[in-house]
Amino acid sequence: MKVGCIGLGQMGSGMAESLLRAGHEVTVHNRTREKAVALVAKGAILAASVVDACRGDAVLTMLANDEAVEAVVYGEKGVLASLAKGAVHVSDQPKIVGAPRGRPLGGRSASRGSAGVRPSQRRYRGQVVRCRRG
């Protein structure tokens, strides 16, 4: 499977590493390229942009704050604008972090579902060890 991983903090890098060990083709992207270096050394492909990270079957986003979610997921050249028909977006953000009562990501992602993009939201926070183990 071709999987893009965007956001390479502890969770994102752990998931990307597990996917590489499992034999998947993993493309990685992060605001700071330095965080991708270790994963590239282990076989990941470095994406120059969010668009490049979204060219596979699925993309995982592990983002730290509202600004990152808005830019990376909903931006003009963001995840939802870039995924191919039938691709899956898995996000660790079931709601925008700082929004009052949490504005759900699913509503905006689901509206893209008619174009064949399937959103999926999962809670991974605090599961770093499990992500690294696979």
Secondary structure, DSSP 4 states (H G I P E B T S, - for coil): -EEEEE--SHHHHHHHHHHHHTT-EEEEE-SSGGGGHHHHHTTPEEPSSHHHHTSSSEEEE---SHHHHHHHHHSTTSHHHHPPTT-EEEES-SB-TTSTT--BHHHHHHHGGGGT-EEEE---TT-HHHHHH-
